[in-house]
Every structure is written in structure tokens, then in C-alpha cells.
Amino acid sequence: MPFSYPMFREIERGQRVFSGLVGWSVGGMFNIEVNRALSQSRVADVTGNYYSELGVYPSLRAIADP
């Protein structure tokens, strides 16, 4: 069930079971440009602790120059 970011923060503040909670949006398709190459990519919003809670680091997959 989707809910607002302020509601997420309130749930996060009140929970005592997990080491942390993460949130994300479904996102959508966006036109992006990397190294002068245009493409469409799925983009989603995540909370600031998303990657650290999962124990991973974010990366940008670059498009090779033509």
C-alpha cells in the first residue's frame, strides 16, 4: 500500500524490530543522456539509507560512446 514520505518517516521512527526501513517509488521511464548518448531508462526514487541498509553501493551504468 503506497503512503507518503512523512508517513514512512513516522513508521520508521516508531518501529523497533528492524535495523532500518527503506522506501522506494515505482518510478517511470525517462529520457537520459550519458556521454552524449540519448537513451530511455527506468528511474526510481529511494530513501537515503536504501543502499546502506542493503549493504551495497549505488553505481551508474554508463552507455558506451558510439
MMTF fields as JSON, N, C-alpha, C and O atoms, coordinates in Angstrom:
{
  "mmtfVersion": "1.0.0",
  "mmtfProducer": "UNKNOWN",
  "numBonds": 263,
  "numAtoms": 264,
  "numGroups": 66,
  "numChains": 1,
  "numModels": 1,
  "chainsPerModel": [1],
  "groupsPerChain": [66],
  "chainIdList": ["A"],
  "bondAtomList": [4, 2, 8, 6, 12, 10, 16, 14, 20, 18, 24, 22, 28, 26, 32, 30, 36, 34, 40, 38, 44, 42, 48, 46, 52, 50, 56, 54, 60, 58, 64, 62, 68, 66, 72, 70, 76, 74, 80, 78, 84, 82, 88, 86, 92, 90, 96, 94, 100, 98, 104, 102, 108, 106, 112, 110, 116, 114, 120, 118, 124, 122, 128, 126, 132, 130, 136, 134, 140, 138, 144, 142, 148, 146, 152, 150, 156, 154, 160, 158, 164, 162, 168, 166, 172, 170, 176, 174, 180, 178, 184, 182, 188, 186, 192, 190, 196, 194, 200, 198, 204, 202, 208, 206, 212, 210, 216, 214, 220, 218, 224, 222, 228, 226, 232, 230, 236, 234, 240, 238, 244, 242, 248, 246, 252, 250, 256, 254, 260, 258],
  "bondOrderList": [1, 1, 1, 1, 1, 1, 1, 1, 1, 1, 1, 1, 1, 1, 1, 1, 1, 1, 1, 1, 1, 1, 1, 1, 1, 1, 1, 1, 1, 1, 1, 1, 1, 1, 1, 1, 1, 1, 1, 1, 1, 1, 1, 1, 1, 1, 1, 1, 1, 1, 1, 1, 1, 1, 1, 1, 1, 1, 1, 1, 1, 1, 1, 1, 1],
  "groupList": [{"groupName": "MET", "atomNameList": ["N", "CA", "C", "O"], "elementList": ["N", "C", "C", "O"], "formalChargeList": [0, 0, 0, 0], "bondAtomList": [1, 0, 2, 1, 3, 2], "bondOrderList": [1, 1, 2], "singleLetterCode": "M", "chemCompType": "L-PEPTIDE LINKING"}, {"groupName": "PRO", "atomNameList": ["N", "CA", "C", "O"], "elementList": ["N", "C", "C", "O"], "formalChargeList": [0, 0, 0, 0], "bondAtomList": [1, 0, 2, 1, 3, 2], "bondOrderList": [1, 1, 2], "singleLetterCode": "P", "chemCompType": "L-PEPTIDE LINKING"}, {"groupName": "PHE", "atomNameList": ["N", "CA", "C", "O"], "elementList": ["N", "C", "C", "O"], "formalChargeList": [0, 0, 0, 0], "bondAtomList": [1, 0, 2, 1, 3, 2], "bondOrderList": [1, 1, 2], "singleLetterCode": "F", "chemCompType": "L-PEPTIDE LINKING"}, {"groupName": "SER", "atomNameList": ["N", "CA", "C", "O"], "elementList": ["N", "C", "C", "O"], "formalChargeList": [0, 0, 0, 0], "bondAtomList": [1, 0, 2, 1, 3, 2], "bondOrderList": [1, 1, 2], "singleLetterCode": "S", "chemCompType": "L-PEPTIDE LINKING"}, {"groupName": "TYR", "atomNameList": ["N", "CA", "C", "O"], "elementList": ["N", "C", "C", "O"], "formalChargeList": [0, 0, 0, 0], "bondAtomList": [1, 0, 2, 1, 3, 2], "bondOrderList": [1, 1, 2], "singleLetterCode": "Y", "chemCompType": "L-PEPTIDE LINKING"}, {"groupName": "ARG", "atomNameList": ["N", "CA", "C", "O"], "elementList": ["N", "C", "C", "O"], "formalChargeList": [0, 0, 0, 0], "bondAtomList": [1, 0, 2, 1, 3, 2], "bondOrderList": [1, 1, 2], "singleLetterCode": "R", "chemCompType": "L-PEPTIDE LINKING"}, {"groupName": "GLU", "atomNameList": ["N", "CA", "C", "O"], "elementList": ["N", "C", "C", "O"], "formalChargeList": [0, 0, 0, 0], "bondAtomList": [1, 0, 2, 1, 3, 2], "bondOrderList": [1, 1, 2], "singleLetterCode": "E", "chemCompType": "L-PEPTIDE LINKING"}, {"groupName": "ILE", "atomNameList": ["N", "CA", "C", "O"], "elementList": ["N", "C", "C", "O"], "formalChargeList": [0, 0, 0, 0], "bondAtomList": [1, 0, 2, 1, 3, 2], "bondOrderList": [1, 1, 2], "singleLetterCode": "I", "chemCompType": "L-PEPTIDE LINKING"}, {"groupName": "GLY", "atomNameList": ["N", "CA", "C", "O"], "elementList": ["N", "C", "C", "O"], "formalChargeList": [0, 0, 0, 0], "bondAtomList": [1, 0, 2, 1, 3, 2], "bondOrderList": [1, 1, 2], "singleLetterCode": "G", "chemCompType": "PEPTIDE LINKING"}, {"groupName": "GLN", "atomNameList": ["N", "CA", "C", "O"], "elementList": ["N", "C", "C", "O"], "formalChargeList": [0, 0, 0, 0], "bondAtomList": [1, 0, 2, 1, 3, 2], "bondOrderList": [1, 1, 2], "singleLetterCode": "Q", "chemCompType": "L-PEPTIDE LINKING"}, {"groupName": "VAL", "atomNameList": ["N", "CA", "C", "O"], "elementList": ["N", "C", "C", "O"], "formalChargeList": [0, 0, 0, 0], "bondAtomList": [1, 0, 2, 1, 3, 2], "bondOrderList": [1, 1, 2], "singleLetterCode": "V", "chemCompType": "L-PEPTIDE LINKING"}, {"groupName": "LEU", "atomNameList": ["N", "CA", "C", "O"], "elementList": ["N", "C", "C", "O"], "formalChargeList": [0, 0, 0, 0], "bondAtomList": [1, 0, 2, 1, 3, 2], "bondOrderList": [1, 1, 2], "singleLetterCode": "L", "chemCompType": "L-PEPTIDE LINKING"}, {"groupName": "TRP", "atomNameList": ["N", "CA", "C", "O"], "elementList": ["N", "C", "C", "O"], "formalChargeList": [0, 0, 0, 0], "bondAtomList": [1, 0, 2, 1, 3, 2], "bondOrderList": [1, 1, 2], "singleLetterCode": "W", "chemCompType": "L-PEPTIDE LINKING"}, {"groupName": "ASN", "atomNameList": ["N", "CA", "C", "O"], "elementList": ["N", "C", "C", "O"], "formalChargeList": [0, 0, 0, 0], "bondAtomList": [1, 0, 2, 1, 3, 2], "bondOrderList": [1, 1, 2], "singleLetterCode": "N", "chemCompType": "L-PEPTIDE LINKING"}, {"groupName": "ALA", "atomNameList": ["N", "CA", "C", "O"], "elementList": ["N", "C", "C", "O"], "formalChargeList": [0, 0, 0, 0], "bondAtomList": [1, 0, 2, 1, 3, 2], "bondOrderList": [1, 1, 2], "singleLetterCode": "A", "chemCompType": "L-PEPTIDE LINKING"}, {"groupName": "ASP", "atomNameList": ["N", "CA", "C", "O"], "elementList": ["N", "C", "C", "O"], "formalChargeList": [0, 0, 0, 0], "bondAtomList": [1, 0, 2, 1, 3, 2], "bondOrderList": [1, 1, 2], "singleLetterCode": "D", "chemCompType": "L-PEPTIDE LINKING"}, {"groupName": "THR", "atomNameList": ["N", "CA", "C", "O"], "elementList": ["N", "C", "C", "O"], "formalChargeList": [0, 0, 0, 0], "bondAtomList": [1, 0, 2, 1, 3, 2], "bondOrderList": [1, 1, 2], "singleLetterCode": "T", "chemCompType": "L-PEPTIDE LINKING"}],
  "groupTypeList": [0, 1, 2, 3, 4, 1, 0, 2, 5, 6, 7, 6, 5, 8, 9, 5, 10, 2, 3, 8, 11, 10, 8, 12, 3, 10, 8, 8, 0, 2, 13, 7, 6, 10, 13, 5, 14, 11, 3, 9, 3, 5, 10, 14, 15, 10, 16, 8, 13, 4, 4, 3, 6, 11, 8, 10, 4, 1, 3, 11, 5, 14, 7, 14, 15, 1],
  "groupIdList": [1, 2, 3, 4, 5, 6, 7, 8, 9, 10, 11, 12, 13, 14, 15, 16, 17, 18, 19, 20, 21, 22, 23, 24, 25, 26, 27, 28, 29, 30, 31, 32, 33, 34, 35, 36, 37, 38, 39, 40, 41, 42, 43, 44, 45, 46, 47, 48, 49, 50, 51, 52, 53, 54, 55, 56, 57, 58, 59, 60, 61, 62, 63, 64, 65, 66],
  "secStructList": [7, 7, 7, 7, 2, 2, 2, 2, 2, 2, 2, 2, 2, 2, 7, 7, 1, 1, 1, 7, 7, 7, 7, 5, 7, 7, 7, 3, 3, 3, 3, 3, 3, 3, 6, 6, 3, 3, 3, 3, 3, 3, 3, 7, 7, 5, 7, 6, 6, 2, 2, 2, 2, 2, 6, 7, 7, 7, 7, 7, 7, 7, 7, 7, 7, 7],
  "xCoordList": [0.853, 0.0, 0.897, 1.703, 0.778, 1.618, 1.244, 0.082, 2.242, 1.987, 3.03, 4.038, 2.785, 3.624, 4.961, 5.111, 5.924, 7.228, 7.104, 7.734, 6.316, 6.15, 5.564, 5.944, 4.658, 4.109, 5.197, 5.29, 6.01, 7.134, 8.049, 8.432, 8.406, 9.308, 8.707, 9.43, 7.405, 6.738, 6.777, 7.025, 6.538, 6.617, 8.043, 8.265, 9.006, 10.424, 10.811, 11.515, 10.352, 10.682, 10.1, 10.717, 8.925, 8.252, 8.598, 8.285, 9.223, 9.491, 10.741, 11.682, 10.746, 11.888, 12.359, 13.224, 11.812, 12.095, 13.273, 14.117, 13.337, 14.348, 15.473, 15.292, 16.646, 17.762, 17.474, 18.021, 16.638, 16.244, 15.18, 14.993, 14.487, 13.489, 13.921, 14.569, 13.571, 13.847, 12.54, 11.552, 12.555, 11.395, 11.822, 12.959, 10.911, 11.181, 9.87, 8.791, 9.995, 8.842, 8.977, 10.072, 7.882, 7.895, 8.698, 9.347, 8.664, 9.428, 8.757, 7.583, 9.495, 8.969, 10.094, 11.271, 9.727, 10.711, 11.04, 10.147, 12.323, 12.789, 13.823, 14.556, 13.874, 14.939, 16.17, 16.096, 17.299, 18.54, 19.648, 19.567, 20.67, 21.836, 23.085, 23.307, 23.894, 25.168, 26.222, 26.073, 27.282, 28.361, 27.821, 28.239, 26.904, 26.292, 25.45, 25.1, 25.119, 24.26, 22.902, 22.82, 21.835, 20.486, 19.909, 20.158, 19.14, 18.523, 17.312, 17.133, 16.487, 15.414, 15.794, 16.358, 15.481, 15.839, 14.767, 14.127, 14.574, 13.659, 14.38, 15.497, 13.73, 14.305, 13.331, 12.125, 13.845, 13.015, 13.638, 14.858, 12.808, 13.273, 13.447, 12.638, 14.502, 14.72, 15.077, 15.53, 14.872, 15.263, 16.784, 17.479, 17.292, 18.731, 19.504, 20.699, 18.845, 19.514, 19.309, 19.688, 18.729, 18.357, 19.546, 19.474, 20.616, 21.773, 22.537, 22.97, 22.706, 23.444, 22.706, 23.346, 21.396, 20.635, 20.752, 20.732, 20.874, 21.04, 22.494, 22.785, 23.41, 24.826, 25.488, 26.44, 24.99, 25.552, 25.813, 25.389, 26.514, 26.812, 26.119, 26.079, 25.567, 24.94, 25.988, 27.143, 25.59, 26.503, 25.723, 24.501, 26.443, 25.864, 26.401, 27.611, 25.515, 25.922, 25.969, 24.929, 27.15, 27.327, 27.122, 27.422, 26.612, 26.416, 27.711, 28.244, 28.213, 29.451, 29.248, 28.179, 30.291, 30.235, 30.1, 30.738, 29.256, 29.126, 30.369, 30.411],
  "yCoordList": [-1.176, 0.0, 1.237, 1.403, 2.089, 3.297, 4.282, 4.394, 4.977, 6.039, 7.127, 6.938, 8.261, 9.446, 9.29, 8.448, 10.125, 10.113, 10.489, 9.84, 11.513, 11.802, 10.601, 10.359, 9.869, 8.693, 7.619, 6.971, 7.437, 6.492, 6.858, 5.989, 8.144, 8.587, 8.306, 7.937, 8.476, 8.21, 6.715, 6.34, 5.878, 4.424, 4.035, 3.248, 4.587, 4.295, 4.7, 3.966, 5.855, 6.368, 5.479, 5.309, 4.912, 4.137, 2.659, 1.989, 2.139, 0.698, 0.365, 1.157, -0.817, -1.25, -2.657, -3.219, -3.221, -4.609, -4.71, -5.593, -3.827, -3.896, -2.9, -1.913, -3.17, -2.234, -0.943, 0.105, -1.0, 0.172, -0.187, -1.361, 0.805, 0.615, 1.378, 2.419, 0.875, 1.575, 1.826, 1.12, 2.836, 3.144, 3.416, 3.816, 3.199, 3.47, 3.761, 3.374, 4.444, 4.691, 3.786, 3.329, 3.537, 2.693, 3.357, 2.671, 4.66, 5.375, 5.328, 4.974, 5.682, 5.7, 5.753, 5.751, 5.801, 5.873, 7.335, 8.174, 7.624, 8.982, 8.969, 7.996, 10.063, 10.25, 10.726, 11.688, 10.063, 10.453, 10.584, 10.028, 11.32, 11.47, 11.168, 11.775, 10.235, 9.892, 9.873, 9.168, 10.643, 10.726, 11.072, 10.487, 12.011, 12.497, 11.435, 11.628, 10.329, 9.301, 9.356, 9.298, 9.469, 9.524, 8.126, 7.25, 7.936, 6.639, 6.84, 7.915, 5.825, 5.826, 4.853, 3.79, 5.225, 4.374, 4.471, 5.511, 3.386, 3.393, 4.023, 3.634, 4.993, 5.718, 5.628, 5.8, 5.362, 5.286, 6.126, 6.277, 6.669, 7.385, 6.379, 5.463, 6.544, 5.697, 6.579, 7.711, 6.055, 6.794, 6.837, 6.012, 7.795, 7.993, 6.808, 6.666, 5.97, 4.817, 3.529, 2.453, 3.618, 2.444, 1.512, 0.321, 2.045, 1.211, 0.738, -0.413, 1.612, 1.203, 0.108, -0.796, 0.167, -0.888, -2.218, -3.281, -2.157, -3.379, -3.847, -4.955, -3.001, -3.361, -3.316, -4.053, -2.457, -2.327, -0.858, 0.018, -0.589, 0.767, 1.047, 0.175, 2.261, 2.596, 2.729, 3.055, 2.48, 2.672, 3.242, 3.118, 3.854, 4.375, 3.541, 3.47, 2.923, 2.132, 3.057, 3.463, 3.383, 4.334, 3.666, 2.487, 4.442, 3.994, 4.272, 5.379, 3.293, 3.474, 4.474, 4.531, 5.262, 6.195, 5.408, 4.37, 5.914, 5.214, 5.327, 4.795],
  "zCoordList": [0.0, 0.0, 0.0, 0.915, -0.983, -1.035, 0.079, 0.471, 0.564, 1.524, 1.364, 0.683, 1.993, 1.818, 2.548, 3.433, 2.152, 2.819, 4.296, 5.13, 4.658, 6.097, 6.87, 8.016, 6.254, 6.916, 7.069, 8.111, 6.034, 6.113, 7.275, 8.059, 7.392, 8.466, 9.843, 10.768, 9.983, 11.262, 11.588, 12.734, 10.611, 10.817, 11.178, 12.099, 10.452, 10.718, 12.143, 12.837, 12.559, 13.892, 14.988, 16.039, 14.751, 15.769, 15.809, 16.793, 14.79, 14.762, 15.558, 15.612, 16.179, 16.988, 16.603, 17.276, 15.55, 15.177, 14.216, 14.363, 13.248, 12.197, 12.45, 13.164, 11.854, 11.981, 11.222, 11.564, 10.215, 9.447, 8.438, 8.116, 7.943, 6.901, 5.657, 5.759, 4.507, 3.253, 2.526, 2.723, 1.692, 0.872, -0.552, -0.803, -1.482, -2.886, -3.605, -3.157, -4.719, -5.583, -6.795, -7.121, -7.444, -8.633, -9.739, -10.529, -9.806, -10.831, -12.185, -12.297, -13.198, -14.547, -15.557, -15.196, -16.819, -17.9, -18.167, -18.293, -18.252, -18.513, -19.622, -19.795, -20.373, -21.348, -20.594, -19.83, -20.802, -20.141, -21.175, -22.27, -20.814, -21.683, -20.863, -19.816, -21.339, -20.71, -21.805, -22.803, -21.621, -22.615, -24.015, -25.014, -24.064, -25.314, -26.03, -27.194, -25.376, -25.96, -25.268, -24.041, -26.061, -25.521, -25.389, -26.218, -24.337, -24.085, -23.191, -22.62, -23.066, -22.082, -20.988, -21.25, -19.763, -18.635, -17.567, -17.409, -16.837, -15.706, -14.521, -14.179, -13.903, -12.784, -11.616, -11.798, -10.421, -9.217, -8.112, -8.057, -7.236, -6.051, -4.926, -4.78, -4.126, -2.958, -1.773, -1.944, -0.572, 0.626, 0.733, 0.14, 1.488, 1.593, 2.156, 1.894, 2.914, 3.518, 2.714, 3.177, 1.549, 0.756, 0.521, 0.823, -0.008, -0.351, 0.885, 0.942, 1.869, 3.067, 3.834, 4.37, 3.899, 4.575, 3.839, 4.459, 2.523, 1.739, 1.718, 1.268, 2.206, 2.24, 0.874, 0.617, 0.002, -1.347, -1.643, -0.889, -2.742, -3.168, -4.497, -5.365, -4.673, -5.959, -7.053, -6.778, -8.279, -9.405, -10.579, -10.66, -11.463, -12.693, -13.839, -14.052, -14.561, -15.701, -16.908, -17.426, -17.344, -18.437, -19.792, -19.98, -20.713, -22.08, -22.846, -22.774, -23.566, -24.324, -25.458, -26.066, -25.736, -26.868, -28.169, -28.344, -29.089, -30.389, -31.235, -32.344]
}
